[in-house]
Amino acid sequence: MVQSLGIDRLSRGQRIALVQEIWDTIAAEPTPPLLNESQRQELRRRAAEDDASPDDVVPWEQVKAHALARLKP
């Protein structure tokens, strides 16, 4: 696409300006919500569960070791 539009023939500064203009058009568009309602409810449920049992956690070192062990053949 870069070649078919001739973008590759623009100077570096022109390409940067083009990218900025493209980004501005993207930023100006209304963004859809990142989460749908059921996802929001699930996050609320999980946060409430965590608040109810703050000591019920697994240390990062243990999670990492378990994940790495699963990757080994």
C-alpha positions in Angstrom: 0.0 0.0 0.0 2.9 2.4 0.8 4.3 2.0 -2.7 0.9 2.1 -4.5 0.0 5.3 -2.8 3.4 6.8 -3.4 4.1 7.3 0.3 7.5 5.7 -0.1 8.5 8.7 -2.3 7.7 11.2 0.4 10.5 12.7 2.5 10.9 11.5 6.1 9.3 14.7 7.4 6.4 14.4 5.0 5.8 10.8 6.1 5.9 11.8 9.7 3.4 14.7 9.0 1.2 12.2 7.2 1.2 9.8 10.1 0.3 12.6 12.4 -2.6 13.7 10.2 -3.8 10.1 10.0 -3.5 9.7 13.8 -5.5 12.9 14.3 -8.3 11.6 12.2 -8.4 8.4 14.2 -8.3 10.3 17.5 -11.2 12.5 16.4 -13.5 9.5 15.9 -15.7 8.5 18.8 -14.3 5.4 20.4 -16.5 2.4 21.2 -16.4 1.3 24.8 -13.5 -1.0 25.5 -15.7 -3.4 27.4 -19.2 -4.6 26.9 -21.7 -4.7 29.8 -21.2 -8.3 30.6 -17.4 -7.8 30.7 -17.8 -4.8 33.0 -20.0 -6.9 35.3 -17.5 -9.7 35.4 -14.7 -7.3 36.3 -16.9 -5.9 39.1 -17.6 -9.4 40.3 -13.9 -10.3 40.4 -13.0 -7.0 42.1 -15.6 -7.7 44.8 -14.3 -11.2 45.2 -10.8 -9.9 45.6 -12.0 -7.2 48.1 -13.8 -9.9 50.1 -10.6 -12.1 50.3 -7.5 -9.8 50.0 -5.2 -12.5 51.5 -6.3 -15.2 49.0 -3.5 -14.6 46.5 -0.7 -16.4 44.8 2.7 -14.8 44.8 4.1 -13.6 41.4 7.2 -15.8 41.8 4.9 -18.9 42.1 2.8 -17.9 39.1 5.9 -17.3 37.0 7.6 -20.5 38.0 4.4 -22.5 37.2 4.1 -20.8 33.8 7.7 -21.4 33.0 7.5 -25.0 34.0 4.5 -25.5 31.6 6.6 -24.2 28.8 9.4 -26.8 29.3 9.2 -29.8 27.0 
